[in-house]
Amino acid sequence: MKRRIKILEHREKPFPDDLEGRLNAVLNIVNSELKTLTLLHLDNIPADGSTIKWRLRQTVGRGVYLPRQNCFGDYCCRTLLPIGAVAEEIVLYEDTNTIITGYNLTEAGRKYGRPIAAFTLDYAIRNNMSMFEILGSTVSPGKSRSPLNRVKILEELKGRTLRTIDLARKVGVNGCAISDHLKALKKISFVSYESCGEISGHGEFLYIWFADRDFSQLAPVRRYSNLTYVVAEKLKELGKANSYLISRGLNYKYPNIISIILSGLEKQGFAKRVKKWKPRENLSEASLTMEGKSFLEGYVNKVREALEDGKKLSTMTKFLGRLIEDESTLREYTKKGIALYKGVSKHINFTPFSKASKKIMSYLKQNPGERPNRILTALSISGIWCLSTLVKAGRLRRVKQGKIMRYYVNE
């Protein structure tokens, strides 16, 4: 039986008119498979978070992870509503006299949002990569969010090599944010990125290791016998580095001493100083890889064409129709999309402190005196704050042995 409803309030934001605004809006939807699937499970009937989750559960069945129902309401309220993909309605169900805040599709959500969402889900599954890995989080300052900024970075790198400082000027984002984006894009092989001495005052000289030299011929630099060999090994491992990069890699807080050792390695013929960098200059270079170029051509260009009402929009709309009508395919796509996002989402995989503390205490009882990085890596926990909190609570104690910090359980 069809339920009788009364719309008490309707709220809707305009979908952007310009292409860049539209691209920014759409990328904020599809950067997460769960947001993409939320849009694909909306229609013209207002649905709140619990209804959206119920629809997804009907699609995937039991035994598949789904977040709490309020997550789906948040996706609608914080992302889909502000960009004009959905409308928010206060609805009265007259048969039960209950009121809900529900979300349904706008004209832009039907015309552009869902077809591009279906295309994006297919792209992610075919390439076995969550869009979150490519586009990052929408939680970022400025008018344009991380998803659009990453696309801008890739497009600026087409056919040329640029420094971090160059990209910052062109994209309109500060250098630290650009560096973070480049590191993330390098991780998925979309860019080639090298950086030395991005922090002011460190690493004015860049050194390259001479691969044909044997360690047996290496003499200690000054009084730094052990450190000379450690620095030499690190430079050989990196191939090219400066004093700051090596000191950071070794967790050694005196880059000036590393600089002395690198100079000594050069005098002995183990390293070559290749360039002098100016202080306060971002020392980096980035270029587009074939994978990055393929993403621009196979995904971004097609989405742009769809947002300009080109032929790709018709193709995407037809694919959406086939996907929605085929229950088994939709189920398979939904399951795979959730699995892709679940594999990379820090939010989903976040370990609550209560659970993390129990794991840490148990681990250190069996492995007393373990170093912090090894503890966190072994337990797959992010954030050293867990250890600090347990120390402040008196449940753990930390003991510094030379330059190494070790943790023990307070019995």
N, C-alpha and C positions, 0 to 999 in steps of 0.2 A: 504494500500500500504506500502510495506516495505521501510523504509527510508535508503538512501545511507549514510554510515558513513565512515570516514577515521580516523584511529588511529594515532595520531600525536606523542604520547608519552605513554610508558607503564612502570609502576613502581610496583614492587612486592617484598615483603620480604619473606625470607624462614620460613617455619613452623618448630618449634623445632624438633630435632631428638630424644632427651631423654624424658623419660616419665614425669619427674617432670616439665620440660620445657613445654611440651604439656599440662599438667594439669593446670599449671599456665596460659597459653595462653587461654585455653577454659573457665576457670573459670572467666577470665576477660570479656568474652563475655556474659556469662549467669547470671552474678550478677544482671542484670537489665532486666526485661521483655521487655522493649522497645528495648534494644540492641538485645535481642534474636529474637524479631519479625522483626527487621531490617534485620538480617541475613536470616530469613525465607522468606523475600520478595525480596531477590536478586537472580539473575540468571546469565546467560552468557552475557547478554546485559548490557553495562555500564549504570548506573543510578546515577543521582545526587540526592541531598537532596529533591528537589521538586518532582522528579519522585518516589522516595521511599515513600514519604508521600502520593502521589497520589495512589500508589499501596495499601498502608494500608487503605486509605479512601475507595477504591473500595471494600476492604475486609469487613470493619466494617460498612460502610454506614454512614449516617448523625447522629448527636447527640452524638457521642462518642469522648471523648477528644483525641486530638493528639497534640504533641508539634509543635513548629515552624519548618519549613522545614530544617533550618540550623542545627538543632539537629541531624538529620539523617546523614547529611554529616559529622558532628563531630564524631558520633559513628564510621563511616567508617574510617575516617582519623586518629583518635586518638587511636582507639582500634583494629578494625578489620584489618586494613592495617599493623600496626606494628607486629602483631603476625602471619601474613601470611594467614589469612582467606579470604581476598579480595585483588584484584589488583586495582591500581589507573590508570586510563587512561585519557589522554587529547584527546577528540574526536571532530572531525569536522563533522557537519551535512551538507553534500554537497548541499542538496536541499534548505536549508535556509541560508547557509553560517554562521552558528552559532557554537561556540565552548563551550564545557562544560567540567568540571572535573567529571568523572563518576567512579563508582565502580562496579566490577563484581566479581564473585566467582573464587577463585583459586582452584586447585585440592584438597588442604587440606580443603578448605571451603566446597567443595561439599562432600568430603569423610567423614570428621570428624565433621566439624562445624555445618552444618545444621541438620544431624541426632541427634547429642547431644543437639542441641538447641531445637528440637522438643521434645525429651525425657525430657529435663529440664522444658519446658513449661507444659508438662503433669504432671510432678512431683509437680510443684508449685500449679497447679490447684487442683490436687487430695488432697494435704495437706493444701489447702487454706492459703498459706503463700508465700509472695513474696520472691524470692531468695535474694533480697536486704537485707531483715531482717537477713538472714543466713550468707551471704558472705560479706556484707558491700560494701563500695566504693572502686574503683580502684585507687582513688587519695591518694596515700601513698608513702613514700620514700622507697628506696632499690630496689633490683632486683626483689623480689617477692612482689606482691601486697596483700592487705588485704584478698581477697578471698582465695588465697592459704594459707596464714598465719593462717586463721581461721580453714581451713581443717587440717593443721599441728598440731594446738593446740588440736583439737578434737582427732586426731590420737595418739598424745603423751599421752593423758589422758586415753586411753583404758586400763582398768584393774588396774589403779593406781591413786593415789592422788598426785598432785604436787603443789609446791608453784609458785608464779609469777616469782620469780628469777630463778627457775629451768626451767620453760617454756621459759624464755627469752634466756637462754643459748642454749637450745635445738632447738628452732625455729630460733634463730639468729635475734631477734627483741628486742628493748629496753623494759624495764619493764613497762613503762607508756603505750606503745602501747599494750602490752600483757594484761594489766589491762583493757584497753578500750575494747579490743576484748572479754575478759571474761565477762565483764558487759553486752555487747550486746548479747552474747550467753546465759547468765543467763536469760536475759529478755525473750527469746523465749524457755526457759527451756531445752536447749541443754547441759548445764553444771550446776553443783552445785558449787557456788563460795562464799567464805567468805573472807573478808579482813579487817584487823585492823592495823592502824598505818603504812600505806605504806609510809607516809612522815617522813623523818628522824627526830628523836628526840621527837616524840609525842607518847603517849600511850604505854609506856613500859609494862604496866600491863593490862591484859585482865580480865574483870569481868563478872560473870554470875549472873542473878537475881534469888533470892530464891522465887519461885512462891507461897509458902505457907504463906508468911508474909503479914500481914494486914497493910495498910497505917496509920491506926489510932495509931499505935505504933511507928511511925517514928518521931524522934526528929531532929530539925534543926542541921546542921553541922556548928559549929562556928556561925558567924553572917549571914550566907547565908540561911535565913529562906525560902523564896519563891523558890530560886534556888535549894535548897535541894529537894523539892517536884518535881520540874520540871525535874531534873536529874533522880530522882527515877522513874518517869513515863516514861521517855525516855528509861532508861535501861530495864524496864519491857517490854516496847513495842518491843525493839530490841532483848531481851533475852540474848544477849552476845555482849559486846562492850568494847572499851577503851575510855580514856579521849578525844582523838582526834576525834574519830568517833561521840561521843556524842556532843562535842562542834560544830562540823560541822553540825550535824543534828539540833541543836538548834540555829544555826547561832550566836554562842557565841564565841568571839575571845580570850578567856582566858582558854585554855585547862588545864593549871596548877591549876586553881581554881576547874575545873571539877574533876581533879585528887584528890584534897583534899576531895571533897564531896564523891567521890567513895570510898576513903579510910574510910571515916566516915560511909558510908553505910555498908561497910564490918564489921566494929567494932560493929555495931548495929545488925548484922546478916541478913541484907537485901540483901547483895551481897557476892559473894565469888571470891577471886582472884585466878585464876586457872593456870596462867602461867606467867613467866617473859620473856619478849622478849628482845633480844639484839638490841641496837640502830643501825640504818642504815640497818636493815635487813627487807626484804619484809615480812610482817606478813600476810600470806594468804595461802589458800589451795583451790584447784579446782579439781573436779572430773567429769567424764562423766555420764550423765543421760541416761535413756532408750531412750529418744527422740533423744539425740545426737548419741547414738549407732545406732539407726534405720536409721538416716541420712547417716552415714558412710556406712552401709551395703546396704541400699536401693538406695543410689544415688552415693556416691563417688566411691565405689568399682566397680559399673557398668560402670561409666565413665572411670575409669582407664582401665578396661578390653576392652572397646571400643577403647581407644587410643592405645592399644597394639594389635589391629586388632583381638580381640577375638570375640566370638559368639554374644556378646551383641551389637557389631557394626552392625551386620546383622539385629538383631531384631530392633534396633533403625532406621535403614535405611528403613525397611519395614513400620514401624509406620509413618515415615516422608512421605512416598509415599501415605499412606492412608489419612493422615491429609491434605496434599496439594490437593489431588483429590476430597475430600469431602468439598465443599464450605461452607455448613452450619456448619459443625464441625469446620472448620478453622475460620469462623466468630465468633463462640461462644468462642473458645479458645483465639482468639485475644482480644475480648472484656473483658474476664475474666482476662487475663494476664495484660492488661492495667489497669484494676480496682485494681488489687492487688498491682501493682507498684505505682499507683497514691495514694493509701492509706498510703504509708510509705515514699514516696520520699520527702525529705526536699526541693529539688530544685523545684519540681512541685508545692509544697504547700507553697512556699516562698511568703510572703506578701510584695509587693513593699512599700518603705517608704512613698510615697505619699498617698497610701491607708491606711497604718498602722497609719500614723499621724492623718488622719481624724477620724479613729475609736477611737484612744486614746483620742483626744480632746473631741469628743462627749461623750465618756464614763465618763471622768472626770468631765464634766459639770453636769452630773447626779449623779456622785459619787465622790464628792470632798474629798481630803485627803486620797485617797485609796493607799494601799501599792503596790510597784512595782510588786511583784510576783502575786498578785491577779489581777492586771491590765492585765498582759501578759497572764495569764491563762484564764481569762474571755474572752479575745479577740482572743485567740489561735494565739498569736504572739510570735515568738522566738527572743530573743535578746534584752537586756536592753538598747542597744545602741540607740534604737528609742527614749526612754525617755530622755537619755542624750543629744541627738541631739536637741530635742524640748526645753530642758532647755537652752542650749547654744544659741538657736535662740530667746530666750525670750518669747516663747509661753507658757511654763510651768515654774513653780517654785517648788522646793522641800524644804520641811521643816523637819528637824530632831527633833523628839520628843523622848527623851531618846535614845534608840538604834534603834528606828523605823524611817524609812524614808517615808514621805508621799508626794504625788504630787497634785498640784492644777493648775488650768488654770489661766493664767494671762489675766484678762479681759481688 
